[in-house]
């Protein structure tokens, strides 16, 4: 009559259980492999870390040696470049200063302002004139023979003080003229 379905289902469910078992077993093996890899990484991780540190130190020392040598070369190039730029700037500045001085000098000449040489010549002439004026005001004494000398006249201020002395003595004697003040000298 009809075929029993039970047997058919029983075979399918067995295959299902076999596949699930294989899958479960495979997952367990992957899990165990992961745990083994983790354990090995922990054991060898510190060794690997130390090895990486040594490699880093080696690379750093090589890099320092390389950069130190390069730094000296670069420093020398920069110093040379800076000194060349300084020289060029000084030359340019000197040329610019000369051009400026020439233009100012020409402008002052056009305006009639005397130059340095003309001013010095003027100063020299003024000094010579001052010397000649001083010589005319204070002539140098000429030696004269002793027989031709005239007696020296009293200076005006000495004569006034002598006259003032006489007036003071009259004032002491009680005369009316002594009570007056002496007249102011005329100039």
Secondary structure, 3 states (H helix, E strand, C coil): CCCCHHHHHHHHHHHHHHHHHHHHHHHHHHHHHHHHHHHHHHHHHHHHHHHHHHHHHHHHHHHHHHHHHHHHHHHHHHHHHHHHHHHHHHHHHHHHHHHHHHHHHHHHHHHCCCCHHHHHHHHHHHHHHHHHHHHHHCCCCCCCCHHHCCCCCCCHHHHHHHHHHHHHHHHHHCCCHHHCCCCCCCC
